[in-house]
Amino acid sequence: MAKKKRHKISNCGCLNLRMAARTITQFYDSRFKEIGLRSTQFNVLAAIEEAGPVAMTRLADTLVMDRTTLNRDLQPLQRDGLVSIQKGEDKRVRLIDLTDEGRVRLERGLPVWKALQDGFYASMGKEGWKALQKSLSKTTRIAQKKTARG
């Protein structure tokens, strides 16, 4: 009887990347909790600060998110008065910007974020951190190309 070839799920690229992402997200979330944000919310606020006021589509592209997910993530930020969403000159375009409270919350989060970043940098070393960033950027580009091709 022929031996059945087994695929090891533990070798799955998607699984391993998602496990790493979930673990890091949980770690960052535990630190951001003290300022009333999740790490994903902090990243959205930071991206808006860099580009804002910014169109929803552009922000989604910057964060490599689909618009539906971004819209869902923006709802609590808008509810809590951290972002404003206005119609652009073209009524189909929605412009997102930080409110004054959003800027305050972002500023409160920066030292938390910096400490987390410094911790990862220190634990991985300069070369390890650079290699990880390069590898993740390459992985993202490859996946985006494959997604675009369908």
C-alpha positions in Angstrom: 0.0 0.0 0.0 1.4 3.4 -1.0 2.1 5.8 1.7 -0.2 8.9 1.6 1.7 12.2 1.2 0.9 14.5 4.0 0.9 18.3 3.9 2.1 19.9 7.0 -0.2 22.8 7.9 2.7 24.1 10.2 4.5 24.9 6.9 1.7 27.1 5.6 3.0 30.7 4.9 -0.4 32.2 5.5 -0.8 30.4 8.9 2.6 31.4 10.1 2.2 35.0 9.1 -1.2 35.2 10.7 0.0 33.6 13.9 2.9 36.1 14.1 0.6 39.0 13.4 -2.0 37.9 16.0 0.7 37.4 18.6 2.3 40.8 18.0 -1.1 42.5 17.8 -2.1 41.0 21.2 1.2 42.2 22.7 0.8 45.8 21.2 -2.9 45.9 22.2 -2.0 45.1 25.8 0.3 48.2 25.9 -2.1 50.5 24.0 -4.9 49.6 26.3 -3.6 52.2 28.8 -4.5 55.0 26.4 -7.8 53.5 25.3 -6.8 52.3 21.8 -6.0 49.1 20.0 -2.8 48.9 18.0 -4.8 48.8 14.8 -6.6 52.0 15.8 -3.3 53.7 16.6 -1.9 52.8 13.2 -5.0 54.2 11.5 -4.7 57.4 13.4 -1.0 57.6 12.5 -1.7 57.0 8.8 -4.3 59.7 8.8 -1.9 62.1 10.5 0.7 61.5 7.8 -1.7 61.9 4.9 -4.7 63.7 6.2 -7.2 64.8 5.3 -7.1 61.7 3.1 -9.6 60.0 0.9 -11.0 56.7 2.1 -9.6 54.8 -0.9 -6.1 56.2 -0.5 -6.1 55.4 3.2 -7.2 51.9 2.5 -4.5 51.5 -0.1 -1.8 52.9 2.3 -2.9 50.4 5.0 -3.3 47.5 2.6 -6.9 47.1 3.7 -10.2 46.8 1.8 -12.5 49.7 2.2 -15.2 47.7 4.0 -12.7 46.7 6.8 -11.4 50.3 7.0 -14.9 51.7 7.2 -15.6 49.2 10.1 -12.4 50.2 11.8 -13.2 53.9 11.5 -16.6 53.7 13.1 -15.5 53.5 16.7 -12.8 56.2 16.0 -15.6 58.5 14.6 -17.9 57.6 17.5 -15.2 58.4 20.0 -14.6 61.8 18.3 -11.1 60.9 17.2 -11.7 61.2 13.4 -14.0 63.2 11.2 -15.4 62.0 7.9 -16.6 64.6 5.5 -17.7 64.5 1.8 -15.0 65.8 -0.6 -15.6 68.2 -3.5 -16.6 65.1 -5.5 -19.5 63.9 -3.4 -18.4 60.2 -3.9 -15.1 60.9 -2.1 -15.1 60.7 1.7 -12.2 62.6 3.4 -10.9 61.4 6.7 -9.1 63.6 9.1 -8.1 63.6 12.8 -10.0 65.7 15.2 -8.2 67.6 18.0 -8.9 64.7 20.4 -7.6 62.3 17.8 -4.3 64.2 17.6 -4.1 64.2 21.4 -4.7 60.5 21.6 -2.1 59.9 18.9 0.4 62.0 20.8 -0.3 60.0 23.9 0.3 56.8 22.0 3.6 57.7 20.4 5.7 57.0 23.5 4.0 53.6 23.9 4.6 52.8 20.2 8.2 54.0 20.4 8.9 51.8 23.5 7.4 48.8 21.7 9.5 49.5 18.6 12.6 50.0 20.6 12.0 46.7 22.3 11.6 44.8 19.1 14.7 46.5 17.6 16.7 45.6 20.7 15.6 42.0 20.9 16.2 41.4 17.2 19.3 43.5 16.7 19.8 46.0 13.9 20.5 43.4 11.1 17.7 41.1 12.2 15.2 43.9 12.3 16.3 45.2 8.8 16.1 41.6 7.4 12.6 41.1 8.9 11.3 44.5 7.5 12.8 43.6 4.0 11.3 40.2 4.1 7.8 41.4 5.1 7.8 44.1 2.5 8.8 41.6 -0.2 6.1 39.2 1.0 3.5 42.0 0.8 4.5 43.0 -2.7 4.4 39.4 -3.9 1.0 38.8 -2.4 -0.3 42.1 -3.9 0.9 41.1 -7.3 -0.7 37.7 -7.1 -3.9 39.2 -5.8 -4.0 41.7 -8.6 -3.6 39.0 -11.2 -6.5 37.0 -9.7 
